[in-house]
Amino acid sequence: MSADTADTSGAPTRSHGRISVRPSLKPRDLMEDPLVQKGAWRAKIITLFPDAFPGVLGLSLVGKALDMGLWALECLDLREHGQGRHRDVDDTPAGGGAGMVLRADVLELALNAAAADTPRDVNRWPVIYLSPRGRPMNQATARRLAACDGVTLLCGRFEGVDQRVLDHFDIEEISLGDFVMTGGEIAAQALIDSVVRLLPNVLGNAESAVEESFSDGLLEHPQYTRPAVWQGREIPSVLTSGNHAEVAKWRKAQAEEVTKVRRPDLWAAWMRRKG
Ligand SMILES: C[S@@+](CC[C@H](N)C(=O)[O-])C[C@H]1O[C@@H](n2cnc3c(N)ncnc32)[C@H](O)[C@@H]1O
């Protein structure tokens, strides 16, 4: 558990990454609770599968940033709030039909536990349900979330969650795309990855997010590297000409072309912005 985000609800939590040290920590805690840098962006995940985390978020630059305390991850196990001897979290859908629905009372306990130490202002700390019914995730949303203090992400399972919870807690819904997955955990990791790479000091200059797809509303130009000829295919000569102005011109034209062909929606928005 994060020391600067100590959970006072008594609800079990699991943290990943470095956590800021408080004086009261026992030596054992100090060994287990690494440091989080002050003001670091935080993600809280409500899930039935806390073992799915950090998953891919523990790898590469995002994982390194987690280790360095540039961001923090805390999982809340929904099962801990389950009801009865079997800690039930779900029940049959009202009105009948296939599958099970996550119970409102169980979700309420988990959401309250997650909210114990977070700002109530949704502009600073949005609560998001990953859902195929949500607004599609995009780069603008990643930028908006990166500017927040953190997020709470609710991962659904089965047929989803009781609608009353979404209404009562004013929960935003975000979709990874027009397809259905078994649970929200993969979507949560995708969302977090897209946000964390925008946080300060996560990407080095070499991996700058400034010139990639969506950074200016266009898809990215094609990329090439060695060997110069592969399977009889050459790298476009302009890219090896050493003429930086021509390279930039070529890349811009390619970005426009690929956007026009593949994403007419983005292209139309780009043209509108250009006037
Ligand atoms: C099997 S799905 C539920 C689908 C739901 N019955 C429907 O038709 O909209 C189980 C959970 O996976 C997650 N999920 C599935 N597809 C998703 C997507 N495209 N984007 C975000 N989350 C998704 C959600 O958290 C959802 O509650």
The ligand as an SDF file (V2000), in Angstrom:
LIG
                    3D

 27 29  0  0  0  0  0  0  0  0999 V2000
  -17.9150   -9.9750  -21.3840 C   0  0  0  0  0  0  0  0  0  0  0  0
  -17.6680   -8.2640  -21.0560 S   0  0  0  0  0  0  0  0  0  0  0  0
  -19.3150   -7.7010  -20.8140 C   0  0  0  0  0  0  0  0  0  0  0  0
  -19.9530   -7.2670  -22.0650 C   0  0  0  0  0  0  0  0  0  0  0  0
  -21.3330   -6.6760  -21.8570 C   0  0  0  0  0  0  0  0  0  0  0  0
  -22.2730   -7.6930  -21.5060 N   0  0  0  0  0  0  0  0  0  0  0  0
  -21.7890   -5.9940  -23.1360 C   0  0  0  0  0  0  0  0  0  0  0  0
  -22.3620   -6.6580  -23.9980 O   0  0  0  0  0  0  0  0  0  0  0  0
  -21.5230   -4.7800  -23.2810 O   0  0  0  0  0  0  0  0  0  0  0  0
  -16.9760   -8.2920  -19.4710 C   0  0  0  0  0  0  0  0  0  0  0  0
  -16.1650   -7.0730  -19.1170 C   0  0  0  0  0  0  0  0  0  0  0  0
  -15.0620   -6.9670  -19.9860 O   0  0  0  0  0  0  0  0  0  0  0  0
  -14.6910   -5.6180  -20.1230 C   0  0  0  0  0  0  0  0  0  0  0  0
  -14.6310   -5.3100  -21.5600 N   0  0  0  0  0  0  0  0  0  0  0  0
  -15.0080   -6.1160  -22.5690 C   0  0  0  0  0  0  0  0  0  0  0  0
  -14.8310   -5.5440  -23.7540 N   0  0  0  0  0  0  0  0  0  0  0  0
  -14.3050   -4.3310  -23.5200 C   0  0  0  0  0  0  0  0  0  0  0  0
  -13.9100   -3.2530  -24.3600 C   0  0  0  0  0  0  0  0  0  0  0  0
  -14.0280   -3.3100  -25.6840 N   0  0  0  0  0  0  0  0  0  0  0  0
  -13.3930   -2.1520  -23.7720 N   0  0  0  0  0  0  0  0  0  0  0  0
  -13.2930   -2.0790  -22.4310 C   0  0  0  0  0  0  0  0  0  0  0  0
  -13.6530   -3.0650  -21.5870 N   0  0  0  0  0  0  0  0  0  0  0  0
  -14.1610   -4.1790  -22.1110 C   0  0  0  0  0  0  0  0  0  0  0  0
  -15.7140   -4.7890  -19.3810 C   0  0  0  0  0  0  0  0  0  0  0  0
  -15.1730   -4.3950  -18.1330 O   0  0  0  0  0  0  0  0  0  0  0  0
  -16.8540   -5.7400  -19.2230 C   0  0  0  0  0  0  0  0  0  0  0  0
  -17.6280   -5.4990  -18.0650 O   0  0  0  0  0  0  0  0  0  0  0  0
  1  2  1  0
  2  3  1  0
  2 10  1  0
  3  4  1  0
  4  5  1  0
  5  6  1  0
  5  7  1  0
  7  8  2  0
  7  9  1  0
 10 11  1  0
 11 12  1  0
 11 26  1  0
 12 13  1  0
 13 14  1  0
 13 24  1  0
 14 15  1  0
 14 23  1  0
 15 16  2  0
 16 17  1  0
 17 18  1  0
 17 23  2  0
 18 19  1  0
 18 20  2  0
 20 21  1  0
 21 22  2  0
 22 23  1  0
 24 25  1  0
 24 26  1  0
 26 27  1  0
M  CHG  2   2   1   9  -1
M  END
$$$$
